[in-house]
Amino acid sequence: MSDRWLDVAGAILDGSPIAWETLRTQTLNSDPVSIEDLRLLADVAQAHRMPDRTGSRWGSLEIIERIGSGTFGDVYRARDAALDRDVALKLLKQSPTMRSRLEGRLLARVRHPNVVTVHGAAEHDGQYGIWMEFIRGETLASALVNHGPFSPREVADVGRDLCQALDAVHRSGLVHGDVKANNVIREDGTGRIVLMDFGTGRMAEGHPEDGRLAGTPLYLAPEVLGGREPDARADVYSTGVLLYYLATGAFPIEGVTLEQVRAAHDSATRVSIRDRRPNIPRELATAIDGALAPADQRTAGATALEAALTSSLCREPRDPYVLTSELDARSTLNVQDVPPEAKPRRATRLVPSIAVGFVAVTAVVGFQAWRRMPREAAHRPTILVVLTEEGQPMANRAEHFTSVAQHELRTAAHLMSDGRLADARRLMRRAADGPLTAEDAVDLAMRDGAVDAVLVANRLDGESGRGWTVRVIDPWTRSTASEAVERDVPGNTDDGLRTAVNRISPVLTGWHVVGHPVQQRVTTSSLRALQLYSEADGLVRVRQPDPARQLLEQALIEDPQFASANNLLAWCLYNLDRPSKRVSRCVQAGGGFERRGD
Amino acid sequence: MSFETRTASQTAADVAVGAESTFELLSRARAGDERALEPLFARYLPRLRRWASGRLPRWARDAGDTQDLVQETLIQVFKQVNRFEPRREGAFQAYLRQAVMNRIRNAVRNRTRRPDDTALDEVWPSSESSPLERAIGVERLARYEAALSRLRSIEREAIVARLEMNCSYQEMATMLNLPSADAARKAAQRALVRLAEELGTKQ
C-alpha cells in the first residue's frame, strides 16, 4: 500500500483539506485507487461530519439557511413559528459534557445588551443545539477584513462594551473562554457590540488529536497554554489580544503552530502595539498592554480594563470636547437644565449665551486646536501605498513594487524619517496578490482617521504605452493632490516607478508640515457618516451652511452618536438662524458643553 | 502529527462516558444486570440518532411514529443482548448501525402514501430523499454501502467508527482493541485505502 494513498486516507479521516487537482495530475492509470472513489469517501466523511440541515426541522424550529460553520458545528438561521421570530440555531457536532450543559443553562440566565441572549438548549435527533437571539450584523473579524483596522476611538469603544459584557458573564460565576474577533458581532444599524458563543468553544471543539486547542491559540493567555483552566483573567487577556488585533490587524504573539505560539510566549517576543501603529494614543496602548501582561501583573478584571479604556478616551488629545475645560466658566452652560417651554423668559435670555458659548467652543476647540496640530512634533504622517495595473487591482509583483515605492519615499527628502508607510494590503490583511483598488484604500484611509494620504501607483501596460502614473490622493476630499506620469519606460522595471515617486514626493513633504487637521477630530465607526461629514465640512468652509446641514443630518442618521457632526450641525443651524431649541439639542448631543459650578 | 494535546473538555467527556467500557457493560447486561442498560443507551442513542438523521427522508423525520425508530431498535437489541457476544466494541457499534439501517429501510419500504403528503411535497420536493442521498447522490451512496459490506469486519468497524460516527482515534483504539490512538489512525488509514480499492472493483 503506497504511502501516498495512506496520506490521502489520513487527510480524509482527519477532515483536513486535500488538493484534489494536484493529486489528479500525479495519478497514474495503473494506480489501484481512483481519485473519484477517494472523493466519494471524502464526501461521505464530510456529510457525516455535519450534514447541511437547511430546509429540515430541529425540534419545533424550521431551519432556513446556514449562516456560519466552525469546528464546533454549524449555525443556522431558523424560524420559531410559535413565537413568530427568527433565531440563530447552533447545532453542535458532538454532544456536550455535563459540565458544558450546566454552563449553558447558567449562561441562559445572563442578561446584558452586549451579551447574546440564549433562548434555550436541547437535543433532537441525537444532535445538541442551542438557540439564541438572531443578530443581523458582521463579526469584528469580517469588519476588519472588509474595512481595515479600527480607529483608536473605535477600539476603545468596542473594548468598553466587551468589558461590560464580560463583567456580566463573570458575575454569574462563568468564564467565556473564547473571546475573539469571530465571536463578537456588530449589529447592523445600531452598532451594538454583542459577545457570542460562549462555552461552545469548550463544549465541542472537534477531535483533540488534531493537536489544536479550542479556539485559536493566538488569543489564549500564556497560563492557559501552559495547561491552566481559563478564568476571568484569561478572558481579560483575550480581550487585550482582540483590541490589539482590531487596532493593528496583527496579533501581539504570532505563530503558526501551537508550539510556535508557546515558544513566542516563553521568549516574550511580543511586538509593542505602538511599534505596529505609532498613532495609537499612549493611554490606549497602556490599557491594552495592561490586559496582555502576565497573569500576576495583569489588569485585575473586566471592570478595571473598562476603566482604563474609558480614561484613555478622556485623555485622547483629539477628542474635541475635552478642551471645554479650557474655556471660561461663564461661557459654558448646561442647557439641559433649562427647557425653553418651561421657563420661557430665561430661555430667551439664554439663547444668545448659548450661541456665544458655542462660537467660543468652535473657536477654541476648532481653529486654535487645529492650528496647533502641525506644530506638534508628535504628528507622524501616515501614507498608504496601493498598487494598481491599468486601473485594476495589481495581481503580480504588487508586494515588490510596494516596497520599491516605500523605499523611494523614505529616501526622497527624508520624508519619512519619523513617519509611517503602510502597505494597504497588509493593513487590510489581504493576501499580497489579493485584489485592492485605489477606492478601497481611500475608504480605508478615511476610516483609519490617521492616514494622511494615499499613494496610488498605477502601472501602464497598454496601447497608451508602458510606464507608471503615481497619484497622491487626499482621502478627506478624495481629490488628487499631485500626479506624476512616466511614460515610455519599461513598465515592469522599477526605474519608472522610482522616478515617478520622486517627482511627487515634495507634495508629501508639504503634507508633513501642514498635517491634516480635519481628520484629527472626527470619530465614528460609520464610513458613510464620515464621508457625509467630510463633504459637509468642505461646504462649511465655503460658507454654505444649508447644504452642509442636510449632509450632517444624514450623517447623524448613520451614527447618532457622532459628536463632531452634532457640533458642526449646531454651527450650521446657528448660522442659518434656526430656532434655538434645535441648536441646544445638537450641542447637548455633541457633548460640547459642561456645567462648571453653579 | 502529535496526538498528545488533549483539551480539558475532551478529557471530561471521556471521564463522563468512558467510566466503564461498553464491553464491561455488555457483560453485565448479559448477566442480567439491567442497570447496565442505561449507560449503554446514553452512549449509543445520541450517536445513532445523529447518524440516522442523515439517512431518514424528511417525511420520516417529521412523522411522530418514526421519530423514535432509533430508540426502538436499541431497545430490541438490548432485549436480546445475551444472544450477542461481540469480539470488540467496534463490532457492537457496527452491529447497532446495521440494525438501525435495516429499520430505516423497512420504514421506507412500508411507507403508504397519505393524502396530505402531496401538499407537503410541493413545498419540500426533496421529502423522499435523505439528506445524505442529496449530499452524495443515491447511486454513489449505494456503491459506498456495497463496497463497505465487502470489507473485512475489523476494517468496516474502523470506517464506521471514524467516517460515520465521528469517533475520536482514542475511542477507536478502545473499540478496536488497539494499543493507542496512533495505531487506531493507522488502522483506519489502511481500511480506507482498502475501501477505495474495493470501490474500484466491478461487482
Boltz contact constraints between the chains, C-beta under 6 A:
constraints:
  - contact:
      token1: [A, 1]
      token2: [B, 193]
      max_distance: 6.0
  - contact:
      token1: [A, 5]
      token2: [B, 193]
      max_distance: 6.0
  - contact:
      token1: [A, 6]
      token2: [B, 189]
      max_distance: 6.0
  - contact:
      token1: [A, 9]
      token2: [B, 189]
      max_distance: 6.0
  - contact:
      token1: [A, 9]
      token2: [B, 192]
      max_distance: 6.0
  - contact:
      token1: [A, 9]
      token2: [B, 193]
      max_distance: 6.0
  - contact:
      token1: [A, 10]
      token2: [B, 189]
      max_distance: 6.0
  - contact:
      token1: [A, 13]
      token2: [B, 162]
      max_distance: 6.0
  - contact:
      token1: [A, 13]
      token2: [B, 188]
      max_distance: 6.0
  - contact:
      token1: [A, 32]
      token2: [B, 197]
      max_distance: 6.0
  - contact:
      token1: [A, 33]
      token2: [B, 196]
      max_distance: 6.0
  - contact:
      token1: [A, 33]
      token2: [B, 197]
      max_distance: 6.0
  - contact:
      token1: [A, 34]
      token2: [B, 200]
      max_distance: 6.0
  - contact:
      token1: [A, 37]
      token2: [B, 196]
      max_distance: 6.0
  - contact:
      token1: [A, 37]
      token2: [B, 199]
      max_distance: 6.0
  - contact:
      token1: [A, 37]
      token2: [B, 200]
      max_distance: 6.0
  - contact:
      token1: [A, 38]
      token2: [B, 196]
      max_distance: 6.0
  - contact:
      token1: [A, 40]
      token2: [B, 140]
      max_distance: 6.0
  - contact:
      token1: [A, 43]
      token2: [B, 136]
      max_distance: 6.0
  - contact:
      token1: [A, 44]
      token2: [B, 144]
      max_distance: 6.0
  - contact:
      token1: [A, 44]
      token2: [B, 163]
      max_distance: 6.0
  - contact:
      token1: [A, 45]
      token2: [B, 163]
      max_distance: 6.0
  - contact:
      token1: [A, 47]
      token2: [B, 132]
      max_distance: 6.0
  - contact:
      token1: [A, 47]
      token2: [B, 135]
      max_distance: 6.0
  - contact:
      token1: [A, 47]
      token2: [B, 136]
      max_distance: 6.0
  - contact:
      token1: [A, 48]
      token2: [B, 164]
      max_distance: 6.0
  - contact:
      token1: [A, 51]
      token2: [B, 54]
      max_distance: 6.0
  - contact:
      token1: [A, 51]
      token2: [B, 131]
      max_distance: 6.0
  - contact:
      token1: [A, 95]
      token2: [B, 46]
      max_distance: 6.0
  - contact:
      token1: [A, 97]
      token2: [B, 9]
      max_distance: 6.0
  - contact:
      token1: [A, 97]
      token2: [B, 12]
      max_distance: 6.0
  - contact:
      token1: [A, 97]
      token2: [B, 13]
      max_distance: 6.0
  - contact:
      token1: [A, 97]
      token2: [B, 16]
      max_distance: 6.0
  - contact:
      token1: [A, 98]
      token2: [B, 16]
      max_distance: 6.0
  - contact:
      token1: [A, 99]
      token2: [B, 12]
      max_distance: 6.0
  - contact:
      token1: [A, 125]
      token2: [B, 49]
      max_distance: 6.0
  - contact:
      token1: [A, 125]
      token2: [B, 53]
      max_distance: 6.0
  - contact:
      token1: [A, 126]
      token2: [B, 46]
      max_distance: 6.0
  - contact:
      token1: [A, 126]
      token2: [B, 49]
      max_distance: 6.0
  - contact:
      token1: [A, 126]
      token2: [B, 50]
      max_distance: 6.0
  - contact:
      token1: [A, 127]
      token2: [B, 50]
      max_distance: 6.0
  - contact:
      token1: [A, 202]
      token2: [B, 9]
      max_distance: 6.0
  - contact:
      token1: [A, 207]
      token2: [B, 168]
      max_distance: 6.0
  - contact:
      token1: [A, 208]
      token2: [B, 6]
      max_distance: 6.0
  - contact:
      token1: [A, 208]
      token2: [B, 7]
      max_distance: 6.0
  - contact:
      token1: [A, 208]
      token2: [B, 10]
      max_distance: 6.0
  - contact:
      token1: [A, 209]
      token2: [B, 3]
      max_distance: 6.0
  - contact:
      token1: [A, 209]
      token2: [B, 169]
      max_distance: 6.0
  - contact:
      token1: [A, 209]
      token2: [B, 181]
      max_distance: 6.0
  - contact:
      token1: [A, 211]
      token2: [B, 2]
      max_distance: 6.0
  - contact:
      token1: [A, 211]
      token2: [B, 5]
      max_distance: 6.0
  - contact:
      token1: [A, 213]
      token2: [B, 7]
      max_distance: 6.0
  - contact:
      token1: [A, 214]
      token2: [B, 7]
      max_distance: 6.0
